[in-house]
Amino acid sequence: MKIKVKETIEKAVTIDLPYYSKNICYVYKVISETETMKVCFAYPSIEVSAYLSDLPFAKDTKEITEDEFKQTYNEVLTKLNEKL
């Protein structure tokens, strides 16, 4: 008999702050242990969260540069300002 078993792997990693990452519709800037900036480029929005979730480090995210983050951030900011 064959069955599917899901496994969850948890590991500790060391990062330098600020840390930048991206997935299919968000870019993240980890500012500190308690603050993360999340920018949605699929539907323009910007959010600063007063907590650090695991989303910037999820399996479907990849590390990006500060320039890549800033470019996406500025594009979203421009779209939001156009709607005002």
N, C-alpha and C positions, 0 to 999 in steps of 0.2 A: 504494500500500500504506500502511496506517495501523498504527502500533504505539504502545504506551503506553511512555512514558519517565518514570521517576521522577527528580525533582530534589530535591536537598538544599541548603537555604540556611543558611549560617552567618553570623551577624552578632554584633558586639560591642555590648553595651548597658551603660549605667551605671545602677546601682541604688543606692538608699539602704538601709542595713541598720538594723534587720531588714526583710526583704522577705517578704511573705506572698502565697501563691497557692493555688489550689484547682483540682482536676479532678473527675472523676466520682466518685471514692471516697477521695481524699486531700486533706488540707490540708498545706501546707508552711510552715515558718518558716526562712528562711535567716538563720542567726545570724552567720556569718562566712565567710571563704573556705574554711574547713575543716570547718564544722559546719552540718548541716541537721536540723531536726526534722520528722519525717513522722508524721502522725496519720491512721490509716485509720478512716473512719467507717462503711464498709460492713461490716467485720468488726472490731470494736473492738481496736485495738492502737496503741501509741505507740512510736516508734523515734527515737533520736537517732543520726545517722550522723556519723562522723568524716571525712566527705568531702563535697564539694559536687558533686552530679551535675547534669545538665541537666534533670532531671525537673521542678523547680519552674518552669522556663521553657519547657516543651514547648508545642507548638502547641495542645494541648487544655486548657491551663491558663489561668486568668485571675487577675489580681491581685485580692486581697481586702484588707480592712482588718484591723487588729490585733484589733478587737472580734469580727469574724467568725471569726477563727482561735481566739480565746479561747473563744468560745461552743461551737464544735465540739470543742475540746480538753476543755473541762469536761464536755460530754455524754459523750464517750468515757471520760473518767476515771470518771465516775459509773457507767457500764455496767461497767467493769472492776472497780470496788470492790464492786458488787453481786454479782459472781461469786466474790468471796473468801469 
